[in-house]
């Protein structure tokens, strides 16, 4: 397996698309470890030998709005989910989150999501068919900054609102480009004459019925914070949730009843410290408390993390989690409340409650014994300093390949976060062979280099592991097509999975 992976990742060279929707390598040999890292790409760089990417959907494409009219799709494509049609790997509904806050009479104010039917054609490869459809979030009072998410075992989609407005004025920070125009109080469903301010109706998990293309409910019991990655367990009750704040919290939700996330117990994670053992601390179940649950978590001794982003499960016992990190962040208030920085942050303290975490890391969590530890620290390779893992964000795990795909979202260009000679903020996608014993940063293999100024998001494998879908988010508008706007694409050419 390792030999096969090294073979298909043998090279990376720049490909030019010239506005076409499909780009294929020309087969010229190049060694993977001699890729030129003095790059400032305006195109997507992928493995040259045998690999192809194809654009499936873009910001501004025509989509069917909830009222039936056609409108231009929103941008900042983020979370992707592949929902198989009749269990097939070659036919599915591709869900695309939009991490935006924009007004639209047709698509609704705030954020949103689009679904696209995709099929694998024996001649043309993967392609979108029909008209993409916009999800209707009006039944839940709208949505905002839809970042990551999850698919439940019963087939609904959870979409994360990565935002916590502080008041209604927040929507009009730029009066020329408001994010939400309706600032009236929102009547909470299933409550008796209970209303909340409009700003407090954002920052939750939202459950969507994929069949009707309509949001079902906001999941207030799962807490209000900067929701990012989630994982819904096969027990149909347990959901692990990431909080993309600094300071942030690792949360777990356990529903009272299977397949019903409306009511349940929310917990915050505490790592052992002093005389206290590792534990999941229960949070209050009232709406007022859940609306400020991070503060309460710290008051009850929760561990402090720096931007928990994504989470993937190996199907057995191990979860892989990205902690993106953040520069020079003040944790003194969270510590004063009662929170305790994760132990690996101790050496990053620079005084007066300030912690400097420029590279971030990948963690592993074991559900059997609640052990949470560093799996791979960010930074430069020890043998090859052209490898530099900076601020890991999205993950895509292929269990069959034992391959972890790691998307960067770097916080800056200083402190060695981009290769020497690179002139702009440039993110990369790495892979890591999980079949290796005690892997290091030197075992990372660069799968792709993203057009400068953009990040890659939403990585998701097709069910059979033959294709990797991901987005290019917020590229420079001056780049050549198609990477002048947010783009959803598929990368193919992967070797067959060994039996």
Buried (B, 14 or more C-beta within 10 A) or exposed (E): EEEBBEEBBBBBBBBEBEEEBBBBBEEEEBEBBEBBBEBBBBBBBBBBBBBBBBBBBBBEBEBBBBEEEEBBBBBBBBBBBBBBEEEEBBBBBBBBBBBBBBBBEBBBBBBBBBBBBBBBEEEEBBBBEEEBBBBBBBBBBBBBBBBBBBBBEEEBBBBBBBBBBEEBEBBBEEEEEBBBEEBEBBEBBEEEEEEBEBBBBBBBBBBBBBEEBBBBBBBBBBBBBBBBBBBBBEEBBBBBBBBBBBBBBBBBBBBEEEEEBBEBBBBBBBBBBEEEEBBBBEBEEEBEBBBBBBBBBBBBBBBBBBBBBBBBBBEEEBBBBBBBBBBEBEBEEBBEBBBBBBBBBEEBEEEEBBBBBBBBBBBBBEBEEBBBEBBBBBBBBEEEBBBBBBBBBBBBBBBEBBBBBBBBBBBEBEBBBBBEEBEBBBBBBBBBBBEEEEBBBEBBBBBBBBBBBBBBBBBBBBBBBBBBBBBBBBBBEEBEBBBBBBBBBBBBBBEEBEE
